[in-house]
Amino acid sequence: MRNKLNIGLFGFGVVGSGLYEVLNQSQLLDARITKIVVKDPSKKRSIPSDNFSFDGTEILDNNEINVVVELINDSSAAYEIVKKALQNGKHVVSANKKLIAEHLSELIELASENSVSFLYEAAVGGSIPIIRNLEEYYNNDSLSSIQGIVNGTTNYILTQSNDGIAYNEALKKAQELGFAEADPTLDVDGFDSKFKLVLLIKHAFGLTIDPKDLFNYGIRNIKPNDVAFAGEKGYRIKLFSRAEKLNDKVVGLVAPHFVSQDHFAYQVNNEFNAVVVEAVFSDKQLFIGKGAGSYPTASAVLSDISALQFDYKYEYKKTRKEDQLKFTEDFFLKVYIGSSFIEAINEIPFYRIDEVYQSENYNYQTGWVKFSEVSKFNLNHRPELSLIVLPEPFKSVKEFNAVRSESRHFVVEY
């Protein structure tokens, strides 16, 4: 039996106004927006001003409203809204990945205590239906990895960079098109991608990771020399959120990656997002779609609202496994380190060096590093260094010890 949904909407920006439009066009939902609360009374909006209120209690304390949709930018204010809504026995739909990642365990517990749903499909990948697929389709322990492009801003900038446009120029263009904020730090330093990876890890592997414990390194420091290296090797550069099983552990990070022409993400450009899930029995499966924008994100919110008609809840089945996996930084990965300064490259401890290039203007080194040591560097604040992950699979300590003595290659240009 379908439930009738009376919605209280917080926020009427790009996504909120998009939701208002798509919900009014839907013929299959028994749902209506009863009240809209916004912050700025002076802002001009696409519908008459008498549709809006500026007092959150008109939603949170209204017994007729049984669903709260939170679509505001302020994660601290959003936390208070979501927390109060759950405490008041209202279902909640949110797209605020920072809020959810930072308070995930608490909000899951609140929803359970009050017998309501807390859904957030739109928080990861825009229109890509990845959260519910991880919950429903991949609801066993066969998942081995999940990785992808989950930030449209950085993918747009990198698409421009891969075509030879300098970072600052690409960023300016992204800002002009509305893909990037005036302060792009959350996007270009990988924080937005990290918050989304927290949610992906929760639904893929059942682990709750504090965002502070997850490494994020963005695209700000990528130089034309690094792009030239990619071109010579037949690579493109993409910012990945990546997590995978290594034996009985889970590893994860956000960092720029070189991808080859046969990789799923090679042709994923501009504001598009893509996620690939790999499992023991189903092999690799690709999800692709627009990762931002009014209608794509609103469609994901609408999907959650639709699911609430049938009392849908995330079950977090993987979290309750007795043999729950553990998160670790104790693994090896192959990286490229580039810099104009050899001394800066030498700060990174390499356990095996595969290639060295030195010239008057630029230098790089490739080889294997131990992630637990690299993650201690605040690379977002080291503009003289570029670190990009090479395509080779991650290796456990045992696996790496078996290959560390293989041959190396050195190139020196004078």
N, C-alpha and C positions, 0 to 999 in steps of 0.2 A: 504494500500500500504506500502510495506517495504521501509525503508530508508537505503541508503548505508552508512555505518559507517567507517570513517577513524579515526583510533585510535592513539592517542599519549600516550605512556606508560611511567610513571615515576616509576622507580624501577625495578630491575631484580633480586630480591632475590628469596627466596623460593616460594612466591606466584606469583611474576611477571614471573619467568621462567615457573612455572606451567601453568599460563594463556597462555603464548606463545605456549606451547605444545597443550593444549586442544583446543585453538582457531584454530590452524592449522589443527586439526583433525576433527573439526566440518564441516558438510556438509550442515547445515541448515542456516548458518549465512552469510549474505552479509556484511562481516566486515573484515578488515585487519589492522594490526599494521603498521602504516606508519613510526613512529619514536619512538625510545626508548632513554630516557635520564636517565643516571646514574651518580653517584657522583664520584666513584673511578676509574680512568683510568687504574690503575695497576692490578685490580682484574681480575682473570681468570674466564671466563664465558663459558657456554655450546655452544654458537654460536659465529661466527667470530666477531672480534672487530669492523669491519666496519658497523655493525648493530647499533652501539651505538653513541650517542652524549653526550656532557657534558654541554650543554647550554640549559636551560629550555625554552628560548625564541623561540627556533626552533620548539617547540610544541605550546606554548602559543600564539605566534604571527603568526602562520601558518594558513591562512584562509582555507586551504584544510582540516585541521583536525577539525572534529566536535565533537569528544568525547575525553575527557581526563580521563585516568584511573590512579589513584594515589595509589601507593602501596609501599610507603617508610616508614621507621621506625620513622623518625624525625617528630613529630607532629607539631612543630613550622614551619618548612619548608613546610610541607604538607599543612598547613593552607594558607600560601602565594600562593602556587600553585593552590589550589582549589578556593580560592577567585579570583585570577586573571583569571582563566579559566572561571568561571561563569560570571565575568564582561565582558569577551570577547565573550560571547554568545556561549560557548561550554557546551555540556552535561558533567556531571562529575559522575564517579563511584569511590567510595573510600571504603577501608576496615579499615580506621584508626579511631577506636572507640573513642580514646581520643580527637582527633581533632574535630570530629563531636559532641561529647557530650559537649565540652567546647564552641562551636561556633554555636550550632544548629539553634537558631532563626535567627542569622545573615545570615547563609548560605541558609536557606529556603527562606528568603526574597530576597537575591541576585538571587537565581534561578528563583523566581517568576518575579522579575523585568526584567530579561533578557529572559524570556520565554523559559527556558531550564530545563532539569531534573537534579536532584541531588539524586543519588541512592546509597545505602550502605548496601545491604543485607549481604555482607560478613563481616560486622563489628560486627555481633552478631551470635554466634553459628556456625561459620564455614559453613559447608554444609547444615545446617538446614534452610529451607525456612520459617523463622518465621516472618520477617518484612512484607513481602508481604501478608502473610496470615492474619496478624493483620489488614493490610490495606484493604484487599479485602473480605476475608471470614468473619472476625469479624468486619464488618463495621457499627456496631450499638452499642447501649449502654448496651448490655446484658452481657458483660464481667464482671466477678466478681474477678478474680485473675489470676496472671501469676507468675510462679516461676520455677526455674530450675538451672541446672549446666551449666554455660556458660564459664567456664575456664578449659581447658584441663590439664594445668599444675597442678593446685591444686587438680583436681580430680585424677590425676595419683598419686600424693603424698599421698592423703588420702586413696586411694586404697591400697597402700603399708602399710600405718599406720594401717589401719583396719586389715591387715594381720600380724601385730605385728612388723613391721619394724620401727625403730625410725625415727623421722622427719628429722634429719640431714642426715642420710643415704639415706632416700627416696629422699630428695632434690638432693643430689649428683648424684644419679642414674638418676633422671629426667634431670639433666644438661648433663650428659653423653649421654643420648638418644636424646638430642636436644629439649626436651619439656620445659626446664627452662633456662632462661638467666643466665649469670654469676652473675648479680645483679637481684635477683628474686622478688624484692620488689613490683613491680606493680601487679604481680600475687599473691604472698603469703599473701600480706596485703589487698587484695580485691579491689585494685583500678581498675584493668582491668574489673573485674566483675561489679563494680559500673558504669563505663562508658557505659557498655552494658545495664545495667538496666535503665539508663537515656533514652536510645533509646527505650527500651521495654515499658517504661511508656508513652513515647510520642505517640507511635503507639497503645498502648492498651487503654489508658485513655485520651489522648489528652493534657496531661500536659507537660510543659517544665520545667524541674528541673535543677537548677544549680548543677553541680556535688559536689560543696562545701557543699550543703545543704542535701546531701544524705549520710547516715551513711555507712561506710565500715569497717568491721573488718574481718581479714583473719585467716589463719590457723597456723601461726608461733608459737603460744603459746600452742597448743594442746600437752598434755603430755600423756605418756603411761597409767597413772592412768585414764585419761579421756576416752581413748580407752577401757580400762578394764571395766569401768562403762558401756560403750556402749555395750560391749559384754555380760555383765551380764543382761542387759535389753532387749537384742535382737535387738539392734540398730546398724546402721553404721553412720559414720559422713560424711556429705557432705557440701560443701560450696554452699549456695544458694544465688542467686539474686531473691528477692521476693517482689512483690507489690500486693496489693489487696484493694478492696473497703470495708470500714467499714461505713455502712450507706451512708451518702452523702460526705464522705471524702475518700482519697486514702492514704495508708501508704506504706512505702517501706524501705528496708534495704538490706545490704549484710552482711551475718554472717554465721558461721558454724551452722549446724542443725543436731540433731539426727533424723534419719529416721528409721521407723519400716519396717518389712519385707513386709508389704502390700503396701508400698509406691512405687510410680513409679520409684523413683531414687535409690532404694535399690540395684538393679542389674546393674546400670549404672557405669561402672568402667573404669579405666585407662584414656586415653585421650578423651573418648567419652563425648559429651555434650547431655543434654536433657532439654526440656522445656515443661511444662504442662500448658495448658490454660484451665481455667474453666469459663463456661458461664451459664447463667440462663437456657437456653433451650437445649444446646448441652452437658451439663455436662462437664466432664474432657476429654481432648484430648492431646495425648502425641506426641511430636516430638523428634526424637533421631537421632544422627549422629555424625560423627567425627567433633570435634570442632576446629581442627587445622591441619596444614600440607599443602603441596603444592597443591595437586589435590582437596581435599575437599574445601579449601577456594577459589581456582581458579574457581571451578564449580559455586560457588555463584556469583563471579564476572562475569562469563560468562552469568549467568542467567540475571543479570542486563543489560549487553550489548545486549542480545537478546531482552529484553523488550524495549530497546531504538529504535529498528527497527520500533516499532509501537507507538513511541512518549509517552511511558508510563511515568507517573509522580505519585509520592505520593500525595494524595489529602488531607491528614490530616483532614478528615471529623470530627473527634471527637474534634479537637481543636476548631472548629467553633461553637460548641454547646453553646447556650445562657446560659444554666444551667450548665456550665462547673464545674467539680469537683475541690475540693481544696485539696492540700497536707497537711498532718498533722503528727506530731510526738506524738500527744496526744492519746496514746493507751497503753494497757497492753499486755505483753507477758510472757509466762512461760519459765524460763531459768534454766540452771545448771551453777553454779559458782564453779570452783575448784581451789585450791591453797594449797601449803605447809604451808601457813601463814593464820591463822584464822583472823588476823587483816585486811588482804587485802580483804577477803571475806566480812567482816563487813563494808567496805567502800561502798559497793553497797546497796542502800536503797531498801529493800524488803517490799512490801505491804502485802504479805501473804507468809509465809514460809511453804512449804509442807514436806520437808525432810531435815534432817541435819545429816551429817556423820563426825565424828572426829576420827582421829587416830594419832599415833606418827609421821607418815610420810606424810600423805595427808588428806585433808579435802574437803568436798564439801557441797553445799547447793542448794536445788531446791526450786523454788517458783515463785511468780508473781512480776514483776517489771514494773515500768512506763517507757516507752521507752524514753520519752523526758528527763528523768533524766539520764538514762544509756548512751544515745548518747553523753552526755557531756564529758564522760571519753574517753581519747585517748588510747583505749585498745590495739592497735597494739604496743604501747610502754610500756605496762605493762606485761613483760614476766612472772611475778609471778602469773598472773591470767589467767584462761581459762573461757571463756563464750561461752556456746553452747545453742542454742534455742531448747527447747523441743517440741514434736509434737502437743501439744494442740493449737487450733486455737487462733489467736489474738482476743482480746476483746476491745470493746470501753469502755470508762469510765463507762457508764451506765451498760453495760453488766458485767463488772468486779465487780462493787459494789454489784451485785446480788449474787455473789458466793464467795466473799472474806472471809466469815466467816466459810467456810467448814473446815473439819478436817485436821490435820497435822500429820506428822510422823517423829519421831526423832530416830536416831541410833548413839550411841556413842561407840567406841571401845577403850579400854585402853590397 
